[in-house]
Each structure stands twice: as structure tokens, then as C-alpha cells.
Amino acid sequence: MSMKTNMDYWEFVLKNLPDSYHKWFEEEKKYLQKTITPDAKVLEVGCGDGRSIFDIFPVTKNVTGIDHDDKAIADAKNNFSSYPSIKILKADATKLPFENGEFDFVVCMTTFANFADKRFIILDEMKRVLQNSGKIIISVFSEDALEERMKVYKASGITIKSVENGKVVFDESVGDNISEQFSKEQLEDIFSRANLQIDDITKVNIAYLCTLSK
Ligand SMILES: C[S@@+](CC[C@H](N)C(=O)[O-])C[C@H]1O[C@@H](n2cnc3c(N)ncnc32)[C@H](O)[C@@H]1O
């Protein structure tokens, strides 16, 4: 059985970016830089190796990243070792180790797709650590992403157990083994059930970029 984790596969994706993902990430960067205010205090939930923290750099370096994967934490710590204001912590998104209202922005880039049935607990946690006028920014696969996602999964060699309505289930050995995609209507339903206000949902080819408030 493979010893690779979700993070190893994500690393493969980042090193072999197809055009569709590249365009999506360029749009993410523009969206983050236009939405986040200068020097704001930002939390990234599921930060991986810190790809998006680099995107935020021109706007603020007051950033904390959390991830529950040991390799992600080691890579992110290594990437930001010369930036004392960037804090990287091992934590699970279902139990964020922060006080209420600590952050001006909570961002979650490409990771919401992996939360499966924990998504409402995690949205509640994001909301809890957000200050009252703060914003949550989420980037997640759109309903048009499946073809591009399947190309990437096949190239990476990850073992797929099932694919149904855009929900791809991988072998359990990878850790976070579910990846989903959503229509705008599904996202609106999820966010309103989480009692979040929707400020914006913008479609960029294979993804939606969303801004939410309390
Ligand atoms: C697809 S990667 C995205 C990484 C990074 N945000 C990026 O866009 O490059 C998903 C990351 O979320 C992390 N993750 C998934 N579920 C999590 C949870 N419940 N708590 C903390 N981290 C989680 C994984 O370990 C992985 O590093």
C-alpha cells in the first residue's frame, strides 16, 4: 500500500501545474491581494507548504498558517524560517487553537474541498476566530472542475476508490481522502446554513473564490 499522503500528491500537483490550475492560482493571488487590507492579521486554514502565504506577502506579513499534516508543517516552517512574523502551527481546523475574534481575515485556499462532513464544524471555527467585521476567503473547485481534476489525479498516480457527482474518494492511506467540488447554489446553501453572509462568489474557470462575513 502506498505510503504517500495527500500532501505528497499536492506537492506533485504544485510541481506539475496544468494551465487550468495555473490560471486559477493567478486569479487567487489577485483576489487575495485586492480583498485583504494592508497589514491585516490573517489566518490560513490548511496552509500546506505556504503557497498562498507568499501570495499575501505584498499586502501583509502578519500571517499564521495551520495544517494538521507533519510534512506540510515542516515545509512551511522551512519556507518562512527567515520571516519571524509568519507563524506556522500544527493544528486541526475543527479545533483552532486561537481566541475568539483574533483575526481580521481567515483564508482557506483549495482546502475546503477536503473537509467532507467536517465542513460545518470548520466554518464555525473560522467564524469564531474572526473579528466581527472580518472576512473569510475560500477558494474551492467549481462544478466544472472534474475533467481537469481527473487529469491531475491520473498523472499523480493517486489511487481513486470512487467518483460520484464530483466527489472523488481516494484510498484511505493518503489521509484526507475526499475531494469535492461545488456549484454556486451548493456553496450558497452551505454558507447560509453556516450563518455566514455572502459578500461575493466569483467564478474563475475551475473554481469559485468566495468572500464571507459574520
Ligand atoms: C490541497 S492542500 C492546500 C494547501 C494550500 N492551502 C495551497 O493552496 O497550496 C490541503 C491542505 O489542507 C490540509 N488539511 C486538510 N484538512 C485539514 C484539517 N481538518 N485541519 C488542518 N489542515 C487540514 C492538508 O493537510 C493539506 O496540507
The ligand as an ORCA input file, in Angstrom:
! r2SCAN-3c Opt
* xyz 0 1
  C      -4.985     20.821     -1.191
  S      -3.843     21.224      0.106
  C      -3.812     23.009      0.001
  C      -2.623     23.660      0.652
  C      -2.516     25.186      0.463
  N      -3.650     25.879      1.053
  C      -2.405     25.530     -1.003
  O      -3.386     26.032     -1.570
  O      -1.359     25.293     -1.609
  C      -4.877     20.937      1.534
  C      -4.162     21.116      2.847
  O      -5.122     21.188      3.902
  C      -4.693     20.393      4.985
  N      -5.903     19.987      5.718
  C      -6.959     19.257      5.260
  N      -7.865     19.073      6.237
  C      -7.386     19.723      7.335
  C      -7.865     19.899      8.670
  N      -9.022     19.346      9.076
  N      -7.106     20.619      9.542
  C      -5.917     21.145      9.161
  N      -5.404     21.005      7.908
  C      -6.130     20.301      7.004
  C      -3.918     19.243      4.347
  O      -3.021     18.659      5.263
  C      -3.211     19.955      3.194
  O      -1.959     20.466      3.571
*
